């Protein structure tokens, strides 16, 4: 009998948050947001447009990432978000 393994989804290392339930939808959303913010800083509306996620979902996850020190607002309205460099680094 052969077991066929399903391919594992790869999530951004910083998508996993302590003290939160890390459900697949949240991990996927944070991975999309983090991958986008690694390339450039942007306001939440731009992040939502580029990732295909609803604006309210992007804001929710940006605030979670901000509470953990992974993301930071750089300016006032519209807030430009960027990564702080804290958190886990990618391997390889």
Secondary structure as UniProt FT lines:
FT   HELIX           13..15
FT   TURN            18..19
FT   HELIX           24..39
FT   STRAND          42..43
FT   HELIX           44..51
FT   HELIX           55..67
FT   TURN            68..69
FT   STRAND          71..73
FT   STRAND          80..83
//
